[in-house]
Amino acid sequence: MMKKTTLAAVMALVLLAMARSPVQADNAAPMSPPGGDYQAVSDLVALPIHIPGLGSLYVDPSTLPAGPFAAYDKTGKLVSTIYMIPLADMNAQKEFAGLGVAGSNAHSVDMYYNAGHPGVAMPHYHVVVWHIDPAGADLQ
């Protein structure tokens, strides 16, 4: 039953992200750095400036751990919005409503498990809302 509940929570989050994708976050920008309350994740925790496969990440620290994280490729173009949702929060059926979206359109959504890393140490899922075709992003 717990797996069905977790899957339902993840799917609800994806649908929320897709539904909200036409709305741009108040202080995110289509080119890096985004400004406003967003800060480079690499300035907040021990992570590189550019993470292969994800890009350069920016987040408003008050939204941690969920985000949204604005992800930029090596050319400085906004490519995705990323949410980092702890498994413990999903299992507790915590609501994630009103999450911001860094970009204006959703091309596709990827979800994958992460055992933890600096900044979000607990096991969690990355929910990546791609604003462009990921194959066209310079993320390596």
C-alpha positions in Angstrom: 0.0 0.0 0.0 2.9 2.4 0.8 4.3 2.0 -2.7 1.0 2.9 -4.2 0.7 5.9 -2.0 4.2 7.1 -2.8 3.6 6.6 -6.5 0.4 8.5 -6.3 2.1 11.4 -4.5 4.9 11.5 -7.2 2.4 11.4 -10.0 0.4 14.3 -8.4 3.6 16.3 -8.2 4.3 15.7 -11.9 0.8 16.7 -12.9 1.1 19.9 -10.7 4.4 20.7 -12.4 3.0 20.2 -15.8 -0.2 22.2 -15.0 1.9 25.1 -13.6 4.5 25.1 -16.3 3.1 28.1 -18.2 3.7 30.3 -15.1 7.2 31.6 -14.7 8.5 32.0 -11.1 8.6 35.6 -10.0 12.4 35.8 -9.8 13.8 33.2 -12.2 15.3 34.2 -15.5 15.7 32.5 -18.9 19.4 33.2 -18.8 21.7 32.6 -15.8 22.2 33.8 -13.2 18.5 34.2 -12.4 18.9 36.9 -9.7 16.3 37.7 -7.1 16.3 35.3 -4.1 17.9 32.6 -6.2 21.5 31.6 -5.3 24.0 29.2 -6.9 23.7 25.8 -5.3 27.5 25.6 -5.5 27.7 28.6 -3.2 25.4 27.0 -0.6 26.7 23.4 -0.4 29.8 21.4 -1.5 28.7 20.7 -5.1 30.4 21.8 -8.4 29.1 24.8 -10.3 28.1 22.6 -13.2 26.7 19.1 -12.5 26.9 16.9 -15.6 23.4 15.9 -16.8 21.7 18.6 -14.7 23.6 21.8 -15.4 24.3 24.8 -13.1 21.6 24.9 -10.4 20.1 27.9 -8.6 17.6 27.9 -5.8 15.9 30.2 -3.3 17.2 28.7 -0.1 13.8 29.3 1.6 12.2 26.7 -0.7 14.6 23.8 0.3 14.6 20.9 0.0 11.8 20.7 -2.6 12.8 23.8 -4.7 12.2 24.7 -7.5 15.8 24.6 -8.7 16.4 26.5 -11.9 18.9 24.5 -14.1 21.0 26.2 -16.8 23.2 24.6 -19.4 26.8 25.6 -20.2 25.5 28.4 -22.6 23.6 29.9 -19.7 20.2 29.0 -21.1 17.4 27.8 -18.7 16.7 24.2 -19.5 14.7 22.7 -16.6 13.0 23.1 -13.3 14.0 20.5 -10.8 12.2 19.5 -7.6 14.0 17.3 -4.9 11.3 15.5 -3.0 12.3 13.5 0.1 10.9 10.0 0.2 10.0 10.5 3.9 7.8 13.4 2.9 6.1 11.4 0.2 5.6 8.5 2.6 4.1 10.9 5.1 1.8 12.1 2.3 3.0 15.6 2.7 1.4 18.1 0.3 3.5 20.0 -2.1 1.2 22.7 -3.4 2.0 25.9 -5.2 5.6 24.9 -6.2 7.1 27.5 -8.6 8.3 26.8 -12.1 11.4 28.4 -13.4 10.5 28.2 -17.1 7.5 28.9 -19.3 6.9 25.6 -21.1 7.2 21.9 -20.3 8.7 19.7 -23.0 8.9 16.5 -20.9 9.3 15.3 -17.3 11.9 12.9 -15.9 11.8 11.4 -12.4 14.6 9.4 -10.8 15.7 8.3 -7.3 18.7 9.8 -5.6 20.2 8.4 -2.4 21.2 11.8 -1.2 23.8 14.4 -1.8 25.1 17.7 -0.2 22.1 20.0 0.3 19.5 17.2 0.2 21.2 14.4 2.2 18.1 12.2 2.6 16.9 9.8 0.0 14.7 11.7 -2.5 13.3 11.8 -6.0 14.4 14.3 -8.6 11.5 15.5 -10.7 12.9 17.3 -13.7 10.5 19.4 -15.8 12.4 20.0 -19.1 11.7 23.3 -20.8 13.6 22.2 -23.9 14.4 18.9 -25.5 17.1 17.6 -23.1 19.1 16.3 -26.1 19.6 19.9 -27.2 21.0 21.1 -23.8 24.8 21.5 -23.3 24.9 19.6 -19.9 28.1 17.6 -20.1 
